Amino acid sequence: LFPHMTAKDNVGYGLRIRGTDTAARRKRAEELLELVGLSEHMDKFPVQMSGGQQQRVALARALAISPELLLLDEPLSALDAKVRSQLRDEIRRIQLSEGISTLLVTHDQEEALVMADRIGVMNAGIIEQIGTPSELYHQPKSAFISEFVGVVNRLPGILHDGHIHVLGSSLIVTNEHQFASGDTAVALVRPEEIEVNADPAGKHVVLNKQLRGIFTSVTLTGPERSPIRVDMSSRNAEALQIGEPASLRIQRDDTVIGSPTKKESESLMEYQEEIL
């Protein structure tokens, strides 16, 4: 923002350059500042506003000239978590109400999932997948997409005729890969796609529980050695006690697979009978 201009003057700057008369310019600036929730701060200078308020003024200034395309490059990266969340929702609301096509660059996966209609995920300068947030999250086309967008558990298993066997389930492999039948691979399964139940005969043990609001992350260990995370409702998680055995079940019939680490391959070979 221009430090010597008020919020209203900053917003109206593009219109002034285009020769819009003073009355129309002020009216448009006031409308947009009200739209971003800053009607009470119109006459303040940037130094008198918080970082989140300055970002709102900058957004209003970009919208003032009614652009055909709005380009946003990491617009929320410098803000604290609470302000970032609030402004993220505000930008999405304004973008929809104004009907402006918007291209947003971000390294924050959650930000992309919440704000976008379509997402393109780049890896080493190449777009690996373009789709809706739901498509990228639930039907990733590669191991990179699966692990980059959201959280996954890496579950080692054996491939056989297009399926991988993990946690007692045979899952259809959905992505292209270079593995042959009988090879070791890892199924990439999201924490909310696993069901956990207290079970005296279960092969896994509850290590920890982390309350995250409406859901709880439960960490378990078992024959795979590597911890497994399960996200479940906080109410249901109350039935699980740390140190007690539990059984796991995957709640989908397909998965993306990736290459195993040396440790994961050794673990599977050593405990293959228990895992299967």
C-alpha positions as CSV (number, residue, x, y, z in Angstrom):
1,L,0.0,0.0,0.0
2,F,1.1,3.6,-0.5
3,P,2.0,4.7,3.1
4,H,1.0,8.3,2.5
5,M,-2.5,7.5,1.4
6,T,-5.5,6.6,3.5
7,A,-7.3,3.2,2.9
8,K,-9.9,5.0,0.8
9,D,-7.3,6.7,-1.4
10,N,-5.4,3.5,-1.8
11,V,-8.4,1.7,-3.0
12,G,-9.3,4.5,-5.4
13,Y,-5.8,4.8,-6.9
14,G,-6.4,2.6,-9.9
15,L,-9.6,4.4,-10.7
16,R,-7.8,7.8,-10.4
17,I,-5.2,6.6,-12.9
18,R,-8.0,5.6,-15.3
19,G,-9.5,9.1,-15.1
20,T,-12.6,8.2,-13.0
21,D,-14.1,11.4,-11.5
22,T,-13.7,12.0,-7.8
23,A,-17.3,11.3,-6.7
24,A,-17.5,8.0,-8.5
25,R,-14.0,7.0,-7.3
26,R,-14.9,7.7,-3.6
27,K,-18.2,5.8,-3.9
28,R,-16.6,2.7,-5.4
29,A,-13.8,2.8,-2.7
30,E,-16.3,3.1,0.1
31,E,-18.4,0.2,-1.4
32,L,-15.4,-2.1,-1.6
33,L,-14.0,-1.2,1.9
34,E,-17.5,-2.0,3.2
35,L,-17.4,-5.3,1.3
36,V,-14.1,-6.3,3.0
37,G,-15.3,-5.2,6.4
38,L,-13.3,-2.0,6.8
39,S,-16.0,0.7,6.5
40,E,-14.8,2.0,9.9
41,H,-11.2,2.3,8.8
42,M,-11.5,4.2,5.5
43,D,-9.6,7.2,6.7
44,K,-6.7,5.3,8.4
45,F,-3.2,5.1,6.9
46,P,-1.5,1.7,6.5
47,V,0.7,2.2,9.6
48,Q,-2.5,2.5,11.7
49,M,-3.9,-0.9,10.5
50,S,-3.0,-4.5,11.3
51,G,-1.5,-6.8,8.7
52,G,-4.8,-8.5,8.0
53,Q,-6.5,-5.1,7.5
54,Q,-3.8,-4.0,5.1
55,Q,-4.3,-7.2,3.1
56,R,-8.0,-6.4,2.9
57,V,-7.3,-2.9,1.6
58,A,-4.9,-4.4,-1.0
59,L,-7.6,-6.8,-2.1
60,A,-10.2,-4.0,-2.4
61,R,-7.7,-1.9,-4.4
62,A,-7.3,-4.9,-6.8
63,L,-11.0,-5.3,-7.2
64,A,-11.7,-1.5,-7.7
65,I,-10.9,-1.5,-11.4
66,S,-13.2,-4.6,-12.0
67,P,-10.5,-6.8,-13.4
68,E,-11.4,-9.7,-15.7
69,L,-8.8,-11.8,-13.9
70,L,-7.5,-11.5,-10.3
71,L,-4.0,-12.8,-9.7
72,L,-3.1,-13.6,-6.1
73,D,0.5,-14.7,-5.3
74,E,0.7,-16.1,-1.7
75,P,-1.7,-13.4,-0.4
76,L,-2.0,-14.8,3.1
77,S,1.6,-16.1,3.8
78,A,2.6,-13.2,6.1
79,L,-0.4,-13.4,8.4
80,D,-1.0,-15.3,11.6
81,A,-3.2,-18.5,11.6
82,K,-6.4,-16.9,12.8
83,V,-6.2,-13.9,10.5
84,R,-5.2,-16.1,7.6
85,S,-8.3,-18.3,8.1
86,Q,-10.6,-15.3,8.3
87,L,-9.2,-13.5,5.3
88,R,-9.2,-16.8,3.3
89,D,-12.9,-17.1,3.8
90,E,-13.4,-13.4,3.0
91,I,-11.5,-13.6,-0.3
92,R,-13.5,-16.7,-1.3
93,R,-16.8,-14.9,-0.5
94,I,-15.8,-11.8,-2.4
95,Q,-14.5,-13.8,-5.4
96,L,-17.9,-15.6,-5.6
97,S,-20.0,-12.5,-5.1
98,E,-18.1,-10.4,-7.7
99,G,-17.8,-13.3,-10.1
100,I,-14.1,-12.6,-10.9
101,S,-12.0,-15.4,-12.3
102,T,-9.1,-15.8,-9.9
103,L,-5.7,-17.5,-10.2
104,L,-4.2,-18.2,-6.7
105,V,-0.7,-19.4,-6.1
106,T,-0.1,-21.0,-2.7
107,H,2.1,-23.6,-1.0
108,D,-0.7,-24.2,1.7
109,Q,-2.6,-27.3,0.7
110,E,-5.5,-26.6,3.0
111,E,-5.8,-23.1,1.6
112,A,-6.0,-24.5,-1.9
113,L,-8.6,-27.1,-0.9
114,V,-10.8,-24.5,0.8
115,M,-10.6,-21.7,-1.7
116,A,-10.4,-23.3,-5.2
117,D,-12.9,-24.7,-7.7
118,R,-10.1,-26.4,-9.5
119,I,-6.5,-27.1,-8.4
120,G,-3.4,-27.8,-10.4
121,V,-0.6,-29.5,-8.4
122,M,2.9,-28.9,-9.7
123,N,5.9,-31.1,-9.1
124,A,9.3,-30.1,-10.3
125,G,7.7,-27.6,-12.7
126,I,5.3,-30.0,-14.2
127,I,1.5,-30.1,-13.5
128,E,0.8,-33.7,-12.2
129,Q,-2.9,-33.4,-11.8
130,I,-5.7,-30.8,-12.3
131,G,-9.1,-31.4,-10.8
132,T,-11.6,-30.3,-8.1
133,P,-10.5,-30.3,-4.5
134,S,-12.5,-33.5,-4.0
135,E,-10.9,-35.3,-6.9
136,L,-7.3,-34.4,-5.8
137,Y,-8.0,-35.5,-2.2
138,H,-10.1,-38.6,-2.8
139,Q,-8.8,-39.8,-6.2
140,P,-5.2,-38.8,-6.5
141,K,-3.5,-40.0,-9.7
142,S,0.0,-40.4,-8.2
143,A,1.8,-41.2,-5.0
144,F,3.2,-37.6,-5.0
145,I,-0.4,-36.1,-5.1
146,S,-1.6,-38.4,-2.5
147,E,1.2,-37.5,0.0
148,F,1.3,-33.8,-0.9
149,V,-2.4,-33.1,-0.6
150,G,-3.4,-34.0,2.9
151,V,-2.0,-36.7,5.3
152,V,-1.5,-40.3,4.5
153,N,-0.4,-43.5,6.3
154,R,2.2,-45.6,4.5
155,L,1.1,-49.2,4.8
156,P,3.5,-51.8,3.4
157,G,2.0,-54.7,1.5
158,I,2.4,-57.3,-1.2
159,L,1.1,-56.7,-4.8
160,H,-0.9,-59.4,-6.5
161,D,-2.9,-59.1,-9.8
162,G,-3.5,-55.3,-9.5
163,H,-4.2,-55.5,-5.7
164,I,-2.2,-54.7,-2.6
165,H,-2.8,-56.6,0.6
166,V,-2.6,-54.5,3.8
167,L,-4.2,-54.7,7.2
168,G,-6.2,-57.7,6.2
169,S,-7.7,-56.0,3.2
170,S,-7.1,-56.5,-0.6
171,L,-7.2,-53.0,-2.2
172,I,-7.4,-52.2,-5.9
173,V,-4.4,-50.2,-7.1
174,T,-5.5,-47.1,-9.0
175,N,-2.3,-45.4,-10.2
176,E,0.3,-46.4,-12.8
177,H,3.4,-48.0,-11.3
178,Q,6.5,-50.0,-12.2
179,F,5.9,-52.9,-9.8
180,A,5.2,-56.5,-10.6
181,S,3.0,-59.1,-8.9
182,G,4.8,-60.2,-5.7
183,D,6.6,-56.9,-5.2
184,T,6.5,-54.9,-2.0
185,A,4.8,-51.5,-2.2
186,V,3.1,-49.1,0.2
187,A,-0.6,-48.3,0.2
188,L,-1.2,-44.6,0.9
189,V,-4.3,-44.5,3.0
190,R,-5.7,-41.4,4.7
191,P,-6.3,-41.3,8.5
192,E,-10.0,-40.9,8.2
193,E,-10.3,-44.0,5.9
194,I,-9.3,-46.4,8.7
195,E,-11.7,-47.7,11.3
196,V,-10.3,-48.6,14.7
197,N,-12.1,-50.6,17.4
198,A,-11.0,-51.7,20.9
199,D,-10.3,-55.4,20.5
200,P,-8.5,-57.7,23.0
201,A,-7.4,-59.9,20.1
202,G,-6.3,-56.9,18.0
203,K,-2.8,-56.7,16.6
204,H,-2.3,-53.0,17.2
205,V,-1.9,-51.0,20.4
206,V,-3.1,-47.4,21.1
207,L,0.0,-45.2,21.6
208,N,-1.5,-41.8,21.9
209,K,-4.6,-39.6,21.3
210,Q,-4.6,-36.0,20.2
211,L,-7.8,-34.0,20.5
212,R,-8.2,-31.7,17.5
213,G,-11.7,-30.3,18.2
214,I,-14.5,-32.2,16.5
215,F,-12.2,-35.1,15.7
216,T,-9.3,-36.9,17.5
217,S,-6.1,-38.3,16.0
218,V,-5.4,-41.8,17.4
219,T,-1.9,-43.1,16.9
220,L,-1.4,-46.9,17.0
221,T,1.5,-49.3,16.5
222,G,1.6,-52.8,15.3
223,P,3.5,-55.4,13.2
224,E,4.3,-52.6,10.6
225,R,6.5,-50.9,13.3
226,S,5.7,-47.5,11.8
227,P,2.9,-45.6,13.7
228,I,-0.5,-45.5,12.1
229,R,-2.7,-42.5,12.5
230,V,-6.5,-42.8,12.5
231,D,-8.8,-39.7,12.6
232,M,-12.1,-40.3,14.2
233,S,-14.9,-38.5,16.0
234,S,-13.8,-37.3,19.4
235,R,-16.8,-39.0,21.0
236,N,-15.9,-42.4,19.6
237,A,-12.3,-41.9,20.5
238,E,-13.2,-41.8,24.2
239,A,-13.8,-45.6,24.1
240,L,-10.1,-46.2,23.2
241,Q,-7.6,-46.4,26.0
242,I,-3.9,-45.8,25.6
243,G,-1.9,-49.0,25.9
244,E,-4.9,-51.3,25.0
245,P,-5.1,-53.5,21.9
246,A,-7.3,-52.6,19.0
247,S,-8.2,-53.8,15.5
248,L,-8.0,-51.8,12.3
249,R,-10.1,-52.0,9.1
250,I,-9.7,-49.9,5.9
251,Q,-13.0,-48.4,4.8
252,R,-12.4,-48.2,1.1
253,D,-11.6,-50.8,-1.6
254,D,-8.9,-49.0,-3.6
255,T,-5.7,-47.1,-3.0
256,V,-2.7,-45.3,-4.6
257,I,0.6,-47.0,-4.0
258,G,4.2,-45.8,-3.8
259,S,7.7,-47.1,-3.5
260,P,8.6,-48.5,-0.1
261,T,11.7,-47.4,1.9
262,K,14.3,-50.1,2.8
263,K,12.9,-50.1,6.4
264,E,9.3,-50.6,5.2
265,S,10.4,-53.5,3.0
266,E,12.4,-55.2,5.8
267,S,9.5,-54.7,8.2
268,L,7.0,-56.4,5.8
269,M,9.3,-59.3,5.2
270,E,9.9,-59.9,8.9
271,Y,6.2,-59.6,9.9
272,Q,4.5,-60.6,6.7
273,E,2.3,-63.3,8.3
274,E,1.1,-60.9,11.1
275,I,0.3,-58.1,8.7
276,L,-1.6,-60.3,6.2
